[in-house]
Amino acid sequence: MYLHRLELRAIGPYPELVTIDFAALAASGVFLLEGPTGSGKSTIIDAVVFALYGGLAGADASSDRLHSQHADPAVEPFVDLVFETGAGTYRVRRTPQYDRPKQRGTGTVKQQASAQLFRLASPTDAVGEPLSSRIPEVGVEIARIVGLDRAQFLQTVVLPQGEFARFLRSPGEDRRKLLQSLFGTQVYDRTADELAARRRAVQAEVDGADDRVRDALARFAQAAGLPDADELVVPPTVASVRADADAAGVDRATAAAVATAAAEHERSVTTRAAARERRAVLLQRRAALDADAPAIEAARTAVATAERAARVAVVADGLDAAAARVDTTSSAAADLRRGHGLVGVDAAEVLRRRDTLADDLSAVRHLVAVEDGAAARRAAVAEATATAERLTADLGLLDAALEARPTERARIVEDARAASVTAADTDAAAHEVRRVQSLRADLVARDRSAERVVVAERAVAGARHVATRALETERSLRERRIAGLAGELGAALGPGDPCPVCGATSHPSVATPQDDHPSIDAVEAAADASRRADQDLADAATDLAVERAEHERLVGVIGDLDAPALEAMAAAADDRVRAAHDAAALVLRLERQRSEHDAATRALERDRNDLDARRTVLASSAVSDAERLDADLRTVHDAVDRLAAQLDDRPTSLRAAVEALDERLTVHRAVAEADDRATAAARARDERRAEVDRVLDEQGFTDVAAARAGVLEADVVAGLRARISTAEAERAVVQAGLDDPAVVAAAGDDAEQLDLPAAQADRVRTAAALDEATRLAVTAAHRAEAVEQCAAEVDRTVRARQETSARSRAIVRLADVANGVGSVNPTGITLGTYVLMRRFEDVVAAANDRLRGMLAGRFTLETSDERESGSRARRTGLALAVHDHTTDTVRDPRSLSGGETFTVSLCLALGLADVVQAEAGGVSLGTLFVDEGFGTLDPETLDDVIGQLSRLTAGGRQVGIVSHVEELKQRIPERIAVRRTASGGSRVTTTV
């Protein structure tokens, strides 16, 4: 992963916008992040970690330090980071949670944290493709893109202040937790825990299987009636119980056969006695039926005669009714003819006249409505003609209105075109407004920059004065010390000591130092003060150069513009925007007006076409309606002439003629219908007379009177029939009973031979014996079934116990090995620890590869399977020791000095980074930050450390060193300088 650009504002000690171009800084591979203690160097590292993971680099750091206390509370704090991985180039922007002023009223409101992630086409892409704006999704996506979580990132990319030495000195258990989080070996611990859980589960299964076997044997003993039972007594006990049950079954079958025979004998005796009694009753009922047989036969004869007489009477009644209808219809027809003067006219003539009148009326009847509607049709023709003339006048008015529409539309279009030209200036006017606003901000910034230049010039003058005085002080002390060097050498000589100048051992006149002779410490202190003053002067000069460059840039941007000119430009830009907006609104209104004008024109054209069509239709229909009216009136006149020939007087209208002939047609129809009814009644009477003669002959009566004499009342006939039916049913029942085989067999039985009480007593005795045998057999069978079921359950539980035991043995052994149980794993090392030991060995090997080139190759790191001294941890295998090759001894890491600790810890951290990179699937770690610790190194060791860090840049890595050590400023030209400001905050300058 490579860092390209970092931007932050209102973060930590930085109230203003800070931009750091890591790509330019890291061109040579190594760059320095330097500044006084507490100025905000580590805050830049925190900003990088916060942008990626939403947290800080230090384990104990509070997120409250993110929001700058030096910035305006209304300014939004943010961190914006552009970085590149094998997956592409991305930009992440985060804002921490902070309190901002309320928009209305006083007080503050909490602004929640936010995050945004973009995919960029290149590091210079200013927009990019948005990927997510939800904090959880951004965190997951960045972990996927980078390939490291926060803990891995802090141990491989960012080595925070005081954090990476902790890994060297921490006990094995803490080291285990860190390695576990870096390498993700929790899966092996979870595997061991899962195996332990499975071991407990299978052990519980084995115990449960034993319990189930004991329960099954207890139930078997209870079912078999034994005090106790084991697996060996089950088969013989089952065989013995089953034999007893089979014997009881045989006894029950014998008792059942005897009881069945006794019950069958009882049923036979009972049935034969009942049949004998039933036969006697049936014989008595048959004798009664034989005595009543003559009366039943007489009733049957009377009913048959009455039925024949009733058939004749019905037909005779119909003949009488037909004769009465003939008299009625004949009298009615004669009366109708007399009433209408048709006495001498025969029926055929009446029918001919009726048909002639009907044909003539049907031919002209429809013309009555034509005659009645002639006046209305004539008025309608006149109204249509007048309407057509009125529509012609309206059509002329619409034609005139349509001729004026194009001129008005052209005016609207021209006005819209002119307004659109003005409205097209909207974007240019808005751009001018933004440009003027930017110039206003630059004008304010120019004035502030001028003030900062004055302050920086004063600071440079003061620093130059201080540096000059410090240099003069140092020069004076050195000159005085050189002048008094003889006294210093003489003070160091003793009797017999060789002189360091001439070598003589006798000293006749030894020089003595002056009272104010400066010591070497005083000279060095003055030299340090001079160097600090020079550095302060260089820093002040750097700040002045930065401020002057910024001021010159702003002066170039503003030029000769002043506040009144900008106000005039702003007013002109606002007027231009307002005019463009008004013109755009006018364009919209004119477009709506043009659309409404076109719609109105189309509506006028539709009205004109509709009006023309109506006028044409009315004119043509009026002419055709007048012609049809004349033709219809001629047809009506001809019909009146035809009907007048059949009437005595000429009618006044067709309706009058039709009504007169309708009355005549009605009379002829009534006479014809009366004649038809009289003829039909006579024909029906003759048919009834023939039917009466036929029925008399069929039923055997001489005349109707004889038949009517044989008719009986309906209730009398019903009573006779009921008596006959009852007698027949009774005889059938009696005969069926006597024909029953049991009744027939009972005729030969003797009453003394049928001893029913004795048969009943024998049946009761055998049934009691059967009940007892059944009870014994059922009890024995149930006991045998229960014993067999319990035996089967014993067998099933024994087999299940054997299967469970066989299956559990492998799981128990595997769990004991994985969890370090001493009986099967003598080393006591768990599975998770074993995996970490192998990874830890790789880390130590990578660290030793770098450590051999430092500290004259004096130290190497070694791992051990033993517990560390003073550790009470149960787990073993992650102990760490330092082998001192000078004394050939193994030392505790905590015994190293400050510089040694830093060097060894740095090598260990770099080795850990290499192994984590390889374990993370080949994640490319292109950027590395090392925070503090270089102040504890002597120049030679510092050279070694810088050399090792330079080795990292050979593979394309960027290494950033965070330190305030003066010597590093001389070694590393590319740097990020952090300086405090007079207001209490800090600012950043970059030197490439």
Solvent accessible surface area in square Angstrom, and as a share of the most:
residue,aa,sasa,rsa
1,M,4,0.02
2,Y,66,0.25
3,L,0,0.00
4,H,29,0.13
5,R,67,0.24
6,L,0,0.00
7,E,49,0.22
8,L,0,0.00
9,R,77,0.28
10,A,0,0.00
11,I,0,0.00
12,G,13,0.12
13,P,25,0.15
14,Y,0,0.00
15,P,26,0.16
16,E,127,0.57
17,L,101,0.50
18,V,10,0.06
19,T,67,0.39
20,I,0,0.00
21,D,65,0.34
22,F,1,0.01
23,A,46,0.36
24,A,37,0.29
25,L,0,0.00
26,A,10,0.08
27,A,87,0.67
28,S,71,0.46
29,G,7,0.07
30,V,19,0.11
31,F,0,0.00
32,L,0,0.00
33,L,1,0.01
34,E,2,0.01
35,G,4,0.04
36,P,52,0.33
37,T,98,0.57
38,G,66,0.64
39,S,1,0.00
40,G,9,0.09
41,K,12,0.05
42,S,31,0.20
43,T,8,0.05
44,I,0,0.00
45,I,2,0.01
46,D,4,0.02
47,A,0,0.00
48,V,0,0.00
49,V,0,0.00
50,F,12,0.05
51,A,0,0.00
52,L,0,0.00
53,Y,41,0.16
54,G,37,0.35
55,G,20,0.20
56,L,9,0.04
57,A,4,0.03
58,G,22,0.21
59,A,67,0.52
60,D,132,0.69
61,A,35,0.28
62,S,61,0.39
63,S,77,0.50
64,D,114,0.59
65,R,103,0.38
66,L,5,0.03
67,H,33,0.15
68,S,4,0.02
69,Q,150,0.67
70,H,84,0.37
71,A,14,0.11
72,D,83,0.43
73,P,74,0.46
74,A,71,0.55
75,V,46,0.26
76,E,63,0.28
77,P,0,0.00
78,F,16,0.07
79,V,0,0.00
80,D,13,0.07
81,L,0,0.00
82,V,1,0.00
83,F,0,0.00
84,E,61,0.27
85,T,20,0.12
86,G,87,0.83
87,A,52,0.40
88,G,26,0.25
89,T,13,0.08
90,Y,1,0.00
91,R,38,0.14
92,V,0,0.00
93,R,56,0.21
94,R,12,0.04
95,T,5,0.03
96,P,8,0.05
97,Q,93,0.42
98,Y,18,0.07
99,D,69,0.36
100,R,64,0.23
101,P,53,0.33
102,K,96,0.41
103,Q,156,0.69
104,R,209,0.76
105,G,71,0.68
106,T,127,0.74
107,G,46,0.45
108,T,81,0.47
109,V,60,0.34
110,K,107,0.45
111,Q,67,0.30
112,Q,111,0.49
113,A,43,0.33
114,S,51,0.33
115,A,1,0.01
116,Q,71,0.32
117,L,1,0.00
118,F,27,0.11
119,R,91,0.33
120,L,9,0.05
121,A,99,0.77
122,S,43,0.28
123,P,43,0.27
124,T,119,0.69
125,D,34,0.18
126,A,89,0.69
127,V,114,0.66
128,G,19,0.19
129,E,95,0.43
130,P,99,0.62
131,L,56,0.28
132,S,21,0.13
133,S,77,0.50
134,R,136,0.50
135,I,72,0.36
136,P,88,0.55
137,E,80,0.36
138,V,0,0.00
139,G,29,0.28
140,V,109,0.63
141,E,46,0.20
142,I,0,0.00
143,A,38,0.29
144,R,141,0.52
145,I,10,0.05
146,V,3,0.02
147,G,32,0.30
148,L,2,0.01
149,D,62,0.32
150,R,84,0.31
151,A,37,0.29
152,Q,26,0.12
153,F,0,0.00
154,L,19,0.09
155,Q,18,0.08
156,T,2,0.01
157,V,1,0.00
158,V,0,0.00
159,L,0,0.00
160,P,6,0.04
161,Q,108,0.48
162,G,53,0.51
163,E,28,0.13
164,F,11,0.05
165,A,23,0.18
166,R,122,0.44
167,F,7,0.03
168,L,0,0.00
169,R,113,0.41
170,S,15,0.10
171,P,66,0.41
172,G,13,0.13
173,E,46,0.21
174,D,68,0.35
175,R,2,0.01
176,R,8,0.03
177,K,125,0.53
178,L,43,0.21
179,L,0,0.00
180,Q,30,0.13
181,S,37,0.24
182,L,1,0.01
183,F,26,0.11
184,G,41,0.39
185,T,4,0.02
186,Q,63,0.28
187,V,69,0.40
188,Y,75,0.28
189,D,25,0.13
190,R,144,0.53
191,T,55,0.32
192,A,4,0.03
193,D,88,0.45
194,E,83,0.37
195,L,24,0.12
196,A,21,0.16
197,A,40,0.31
198,R,127,0.46
199,R,79,0.29
200,R,155,0.57
201,A,50,0.39
202,V,9,0.05
203,Q,75,0.33
204,A,63,0.49
205,E,72,0.32
206,V,26,0.15
207,D,70,0.36
208,G,18,0.17
209,A,2,0.01
210,D,39,0.20
211,D,64,0.33
212,R,112,0.41
213,V,4,0.02
214,R,141,0.51
215,D,72,0.37
216,A,0,0.00
217,L,24,0.12
218,A,63,0.49
219,R,113,0.41
220,F,0,0.00
221,A,8,0.06
222,Q,151,0.67
223,A,25,0.19
224,A,2,0.02
225,G,61,0.59
226,L,65,0.33
227,P,140,0.88
228,D,112,0.58
229,A,17,0.13
230,D,68,0.35
231,E,74,0.33
232,L,151,0.75
233,V,55,0.32
234,V,12,0.07
235,P,88,0.55
236,P,82,0.52
237,T,22,0.13
238,V,30,0.17
239,A,67,0.52
240,S,65,0.42
241,V,11,0.06
242,R,77,0.28
243,A,60,0.47
244,D,85,0.44
245,A,7,0.05
246,D,80,0.42
247,A,59,0.46
248,A,18,0.14
249,G,29,0.28
250,V,100,0.57
251,D,90,0.47
252,R,96,0.35
253,A,66,0.51
254,T,85,0.49
255,A,18,0.14
256,A,35,0.27
257,A,65,0.51
258,V,81,0.47
259,A,10,0.08
260,T,86,0.50
261,A,65,0.50
262,A,7,0.05
263,A,24,0.18
264,E,93,0.42
265,H,101,0.45
266,E,24,0.11
267,R,127,0.46
268,S,44,0.28
269,V,7,0.04
270,T,62,0.36
271,T,77,0.45
272,R,95,0.35
273,A,30,0.23
274,A,56,0.43
275,A,8,0.06
276,R,102,0.37
277,E,122,0.55
278,R,118,0.43
279,R,83,0.30
280,A,52,0.40
281,V,79,0.46
282,L,7,0.03
283,L,59,0.29
284,Q,131,0.58
285,R,83,0.30
286,R,91,0.33
287,A,64,0.49
288,A,66,0.51
289,L,25,0.12
290,D,80,0.41
291,A,86,0.67
292,D,59,0.31
293,A,45,0.35
294,P,99,0.62
295,A,38,0.30
296,I,13,0.06
297,E,98,0.44
298,A,66,0.51
299,A,7,0.05
300,R,85,0.31
301,T,83,0.48
302,A,39,0.30
303,V,12,0.07
304,A,51,0.39
305,T,45,0.26
306,A,6,0.04
307,E,60,0.27
308,R,82,0.30
309,A,0,0.00
310,A,41,0.32
311,R,120,0.44
312,V,1,0.00
313,A,14,0.11
314,V,105,0.60
315,V,17,0.10
316,A,5,0.04
317,D,76,0.39
318,G,17,0.16
319,L,33,0.16
320,D,86,0.44
321,A,46,0.36
322,A,1,0.00
323,A,37,0.29
324,A,58,0.45
325,R,119,0.44
326,V,14,0.08
327,D,98,0.51
328,T,92,0.53
329,T,27,0.16
330,S,53,0.34
331,S,62,0.40
332,A,50,0.39
333,A,10,0.07
334,A,41,0.31
335,D,74,0.38
336,L,47,0.23
337,R,33,0.12
338,R,144,0.53
339,G,62,0.60
340,H,90,0.40
341,G,63,0.61
342,L,13,0.07
343,V,101,0.58
344,G,80,0.77
345,V,28,0.16
346,D,89,0.46
347,A,46,0.36
348,A,72,0.56
349,E,46,0.20
350,V,0,0.00
351,L,67,0.34
352,R,136,0.50
353,R,86,0.31
354,R,65,0.24
355,D,68,0.35
356,T,61,0.35
357,L,10,0.05
358,A,29,0.23
359,D,95,0.49
360,D,43,0.22
361,L,1,0.00
362,S,79,0.51
363,A,62,0.48
364,V,2,0.01
365,R,109,0.40
366,H,119,0.53
367,L,13,0.06
368,V,14,0.08
369,A,72,0.56
370,V,36,0.20
371,E,45,0.20
372,D,77,0.40
373,G,25,0.24
374,A,8,0.07
375,A,71,0.55
376,A,70,0.54
377,R,76,0.28
378,R,123,0.45
379,A,65,0.51
380,A,60,0.47
381,V,24,0.14
382,A,65,0.51
383,E,106,0.48
384,A,17,0.13
385,T,62,0.36
386,A,49,0.38
387,T,16,0.09
388,A,11,0.08
389,E,117,0.52
390,R,134,0.49
391,L,9,0.04
392,T,71,0.41
393,A,65,0.51
394,D,55,0.29
395,L,17,0.08
396,G,42,0.40
397,L,132,0.65
398,L,36,0.18
399,D,47,0.24
400,A,61,0.48
401,A,43,0.33
402,L,36,0.18
403,E,139,0.62
404,A,66,0.51
405,R,40,0.15
406,P,86,0.54
407,T,107,0.62
408,E,71,0.32
409,R,89,0.32
410,A,64,0.49
411,R,122,0.45
412,I,1,0.01
413,V,59,0.34
414,E,87,0.39
415,D,57,0.30
416,A,10,0.08
417,R,134,0.49
418,A,53,0.41
419,A,7,0.06
420,S,47,0.30
421,V,99,0.57
422,T,61,0.35
423,A,18,0.14
424,A,84,0.65
425,D,43,0.22
426,T,39,0.23
427,D,116,0.60
428,A,48,0.37
429,A,0,0.00
430,A,33,0.25
431,H,106,0.48
432,E,37,0.17
433,V,29,0.17
434,R,141,0.52
435,R,101,0.37
436,V,2,0.01
437,Q,101,0.45
438,S,59,0.38
439,L,14,0.07
440,R,94,0.34
441,A,62,0.48
442,D,28,0.15
443,L,20,0.10
444,V,76,0.44
445,A,36,0.28
446,R,53,0.19
447,D,70,0.36
448,R,146,0.53
449,S,0,0.00
450,A,37,0.29
451,E,113,0.51
452,R,108,0.39
453,V,18,0.10
454,V,65,0.37
455,V,86,0.49
456,A,11,0.08
457,E,67,0.30
458,R,170,0.62
459,A,51,0.39
460,V,8,0.05
461,A,55,0.43
462,G,35,0.34
463,A,16,0.13
464,R,128,0.47
465,H,108,0.48
466,V,85,0.49
467,A,7,0.05
468,T,62,0.36
469,R,151,0.55
470,A,17,0.13
471,L,80,0.40
472,E,92,0.41
473,T,72,0.42
474,E,23,0.10
475,R,115,0.42
476,S,46,0.30
477,L,30,0.15
478,R,100,0.37
479,E,101,0.45
480,R,99,0.36
481,R,51,0.19
482,I,124,0.63
483,A,86,0.67
484,G,8,0.08
485,L,70,0.35
486,A,61,0.47
487,G,4,0.04
488,E,57,0.25
489,L,59,0.29
490,G,8,0.08
491,A,68,0.53
492,A,84,0.65
493,L,42,0.21
494,G,20,0.20
495,P,143,0.90
496,G,51,0.49
497,D,59,0.31
498,P,86,0.54
499,C,25,0.15
500,P,89,0.56
501,V,119,0.69
502,C,99,0.59
503,G,43,0.41
504,A,42,0.32
505,T,82,0.48
506,S,80,0.51
507,H,44,0.20
508,P,135,0.85
509,S,104,0.67
510,V,68,0.39
511,A,47,0.37
512,T,108,0.63
513,P,56,0.35
514,Q,127,0.57
515,D,158,0.82
516,D,87,0.45
517,H,38,0.17
518,P,11,0.07
519,S,61,0.40
520,I,88,0.44
521,D,108,0.56
522,A,40,0.31
523,V,3,0.01
524,E,79,0.35
525,A,58,0.45
526,A,11,0.09
527,A,5,0.04
528,D,49,0.25
529,A,37,0.29
530,S,4,0.03
531,R,130,0.47
532,R,148,0.54
533,A,6,0.05
534,D,72,0.37
535,Q,37,0.16
536,D,83,0.43
537,L,42,0.21
538,A,50,0.39
539,D,26,0.13
540,A,14,0.11
541,A,46,0.36
542,T,59,0.34
543,D,21,0.11
544,L,15,0.08
545,A,61,0.48
546,V,58,0.34
547,E,14,0.06
548,R,107,0.39
549,A,60,0.46
550,E,57,0.26
551,H,47,0.21
552,E,119,0.53
553,R,128,0.47
554,L,2,0.01
555,V,60,0.35
556,G,62,0.60
557,V,67,0.39
558,I,4,0.02
559,G,39,0.37
560,D,151,0.78
561,L,51,0.25
562,D,73,0.38
563,A,55,0.43
564,P,95,0.59
565,A,35,0.27
566,L,2,0.01
567,E,96,0.43
568,A,64,0.49
569,M,47,0.21
570,A,11,0.08
571,A,55,0.42
572,A,63,0.49
573,A,3,0.02
574,D,62,0.32
575,D,78,0.40
576,R,97,0.35
577,V,25,0.15
578,R,133,0.49
579,A,49,0.38
580,A,1,0.01
581,H,97,0.43
582,D,86,0.45
583,A,9,0.07
584,A,37,0.29
585,A,41,0.32
586,L,69,0.34
587,V,27,0.16
588,L,108,0.54
589,R,124,0.45
590,L,16,0.08
591,E,65,0.29
592,R,134,0.49
593,Q,71,0.32
594,R,65,0.24
595,S,56,0.36
596,E,116,0.52
597,H,13,0.06
598,D,23,0.12
599,A,46,0.36
600,A,43,0.33
601,T,26,0.15
602,R,126,0.46
603,A,36,0.28
604,L,43,0.21
605,E,78,0.35
606,R,139,0.51
607,D,75,0.39
608,R,67,0.24
609,N,87,0.45
610,D,84,0.43
611,L,21,0.11
612,D,37,0.19
613,A,56,0.43
614,R,130,0.48
615,R,69,0.25
616,T,76,0.44
617,V,95,0.55
618,L,44,0.22
619,A,45,0.35
620,S,67,0.43
621,S,38,0.25
622,A,7,0.05
623,V,95,0.54
624,S,38,0.24
625,D,49,0.25
626,A,36,0.28
627,E,112,0.50
628,R,128,0.47
629,L,7,0.03
630,D,75,0.39
631,A,42,0.33
632,D,41,0.21
633,L,55,0.28
634,R,151,0.55
635,T,63,0.36
636,V,9,0.05
637,H,109,0.49
638,D,74,0.38
639,A,0,0.00
640,V,13,0.07
641,D,60,0.31
642,R,132,0.48
643,L,3,0.02
644,A,17,0.13
645,A,91,0.71
646,Q,61,0.27
647,L,30,0.15
648,D,144,0.75
649,D,116,0.60
650,R,139,0.51
651,P,21,0.13
652,T,137,0.80
653,S,36,0.23
654,L,0,0.00
655,R,107,0.39
656,A,40,0.31
657,A,0,0.00
658,V,7,0.04
659,E,93,0.42
660,A,42,0.32
661,L,0,0.00
662,D,40,0.20
663,E,123,0.55
664,R,94,0.34
665,L,7,0.03
666,T,86,0.50
667,V,35,0.20
668,H,13,0.06
669,R,110,0.40
670,A,35,0.27
671,V,1,0.00
672,A,4,0.03
673,E,91,0.41
674,A,4,0.03
675,D,24,0.13
676,D,85,0.44
677,R,130,0.48
678,A,18,0.14
679,T,81,0.47
680,A,44,0.34
681,A,9,0.07
682,A,31,0.24
683,R,135,0.49
684,A,33,0.26
685,R,64,0.23
686,D,73,0.38
687,E,110,0.49
688,R,94,0.34
689,R,114,0.42
690,A,64,0.50
691,E,55,0.25
692,V,5,0.03
693,D,88,0.45
694,R,122,0.44
695,V,11,0.07
696,L,19,0.09
697,D,120,0.62
698,E,103,0.46
699,Q,29,0.13
700,G,65,0.63
701,F,32,0.13
702,T,127,0.74
703,D,68,0.35
704,V,39,0.22
705,A,73,0.56
706,A,41,0.32
707,A,0,0.00
708,R,101,0.37
709,A,88,0.68
710,G,19,0.18
711,V,61,0.35
712,L,71,0.36
713,E,123,0.55
714,A,84,0.65
715,D,106,0.55
716,V,71,0.41
717,V,19,0.11
718,A,60,0.46
719,G,42,0.41
720,L,39,0.19
721,R,115,0.42
722,A,59,0.45
723,R,109,0.40
724,I,17,0.09
725,S,66,0.42
726,T,94,0.55
727,A,18,0.14
728,E,92,0.41
729,A,58,0.45
730,E,51,0.23
731,R,96,0.35
732,A,63,0.49
733,V,86,0.49
734,V,2,0.01
735,Q,81,0.36
736,A,66,0.52
737,G,2,0.02
738,L,21,0.11
739,D,88,0.45
740,D,44,0.23
741,P,105,0.66
742,A,42,0.33
743,V,2,0.01
744,V,88,0.50
745,A,70,0.54
746,A,4,0.03
747,A,58,0.45
748,G,74,0.71
749,D,30,0.15
750,D,66,0.34
751,A,56,0.44
752,E,155,0.69
753,Q,131,0.58
754,L,24,0.12
755,D,80,0.42
756,L,52,0.26
757,P,96,0.60
758,A,56,0.43
759,A,3,0.03
760,Q,73,0.32
761,A,65,0.50
762,D,50,0.26
763,R,86,0.31
764,V,83,0.48
765,R,152,0.56
766,T,4,0.02
767,A,35,0.27
768,A,61,0.47
769,A,57,0.44
770,L,45,0.22
771,D,97,0.50
772,E,81,0.36
773,A,15,0.11
774,T,42,0.24
775,R,131,0.48
776,L,91,0.45
777,A,6,0.04
778,V,51,0.29
779,T,80,0.46
780,A,19,0.14
781,A,33,0.26
782,H,110,0.49
783,R,109,0.40
784,A,1,0.00
785,E,85,0.38
786,A,38,0.29
787,V,1,0.00
788,E,63,0.28
789,Q,131,0.58
790,C,22,0.13
791,A,15,0.11
792,A,64,0.49
793,E,47,0.21
794,V,7,0.04
795,D,70,0.36
796,R,115,0.42
797,T,3,0.02
798,V,20,0.12
799,R,122,0.45
800,A,31,0.24
801,R,62,0.23
802,Q,110,0.49
803,E,112,0.50
804,T,11,0.06
805,S,31,0.20
806,A,56,0.44
807,R,126,0.46
808,S,7,0.05
809,R,157,0.57
810,A,73,0.57
811,I,43,0.22
812,V,32,0.18
813,R,145,0.53
814,L,101,0.50
815,A,1,0.01
816,D,13,0.07
817,V,60,0.35
818,A,7,0.05
819,N,39,0.20
820,G,14,0.13
821,V,60,0.34
822,G,54,0.52
823,S,101,0.65
824,V,44,0.25
825,N,19,0.10
826,P,121,0.76
827,T,95,0.55
828,G,26,0.25
829,I,22,0.11
830,T,10,0.06
831,L,54,0.27
832,G,1,0.01
833,T,1,0.00
834,Y,111,0.42
835,V,15,0.09
836,L,0,0.00
837,M,9,0.04
838,R,76,0.28
839,R,59,0.22
840,F,1,0.00
841,E,69,0.31
842,D,72,0.37
843,V,0,0.00
844,V,8,0.05
845,A,61,0.48
846,A,22,0.17
847,A,0,0.00
848,N,13,0.07
849,D,77,0.40
850,R,22,0.08
851,L,0,0.00
852,R,144,0.53
853,G,45,0.43
854,M,0,0.00
855,L,31,0.15
856,A,102,0.79
857,G,28,0.27
858,R,79,0.29
859,F,1,0.01
860,T,16,0.10
861,L,4,0.02
862,E,65,0.29
863,T,50,0.29
864,S,41,0.26
865,D,78,0.41
866,E,123,0.55
867,R,126,0.46
868,E,37,0.17
869,S,86,0.56
870,G,85,0.82
871,S,31,0.20
872,R,238,0.87
873,A,22,0.17
874,R,142,0.52
875,R,83,0.30
876,T,19,0.11
877,G,3,0.03
878,L,9,0.04
879,A,9,0.07
880,L,9,0.04
881,A,21,0.16
882,V,0,0.00
883,H,32,0.14
884,D,1,0.01
885,H,89,0.40
886,T,99,0.58
887,T,79,0.46
888,D,106,0.55
889,T,63,0.37
890,V,91,0.52
891,R,59,0.22
892,D,56,0.29
893,P,9,0.06
894,R,155,0.57
895,S,59,0.38
896,L,13,0.06
897,S,61,0.39
898,G,43,0.42
899,G,14,0.14
900,E,29,0.13
901,T,5,0.03
902,F,13,0.06
903,T,0,0.00
904,V,0,0.00
905,S,0,0.00
906,L,0,0.00
907,C,0,0.00
908,L,1,0.00
909,A,4,0.03
910,L,0,0.00
911,G,0,0.00
912,L,0,0.00
913,A,1,0.01
914,D,41,0.21
915,V,17,0.09
916,V,1,0.01
917,Q,46,0.21
918,A,73,0.57
919,E,78,0.35
920,A,31,0.24
921,G,73,0.70
922,G,56,0.54
923,V,22,0.13
924,S,58,0.37
925,L,5,0.02
926,G,1,0.01
927,T,1,0.00
928,L,2,0.01
929,F,2,0.01
930,V,0,0.00
931,D,4,0.02
932,E,28,0.12
933,G,24,0.23
934,F,1,0.01
935,G,57,0.55
936,T,77,0.45
937,L,22,0.11
938,D,77,0.40
939,P,83,0.52
940,E,122,0.55
941,T,10,0.06
942,L,3,0.01
943,D,64,0.33
944,D,39,0.20
945,V,0,0.00
946,I,25,0.13
947,G,35,0.33
948,Q,12,0.05
949,L,0,0.00
950,S,48,0.31
951,R,118,0.43
952,L,12,0.06
953,T,28,0.16
954,A,93,0.72
955,G,71,0.68
956,G,40,0.38
957,R,29,0.10
958,Q,21,0.09
959,V,0,0.00
960,G,0,0.00
961,I,0,0.00
962,V,0,0.00
963,S,0,0.00
964,H,87,0.39
965,V,28,0.16
966,E,74,0.33
967,E,57,0.26
968,L,0,0.00
969,K,24,0.10
970,Q,142,0.63
971,R,87,0.32
972,I,8,0.04
973,P,89,0.56
974,E,26,0.12
975,R,50,0.18
976,I,1,0.00
977,A,10,0.07
978,V,0,0.00
979,R,28,0.10
980,R,125,0.46
981,T,40,0.23
982,A,112,0.87
983,S,93,0.60
984,G,41,0.39
985,G,0,0.00
986,S,6,0.04
987,R,67,0.25
988,V,28,0.16
989,T,16,0.09
990,T,56,0.33
991,T,64,0.37
992,V,111,0.64
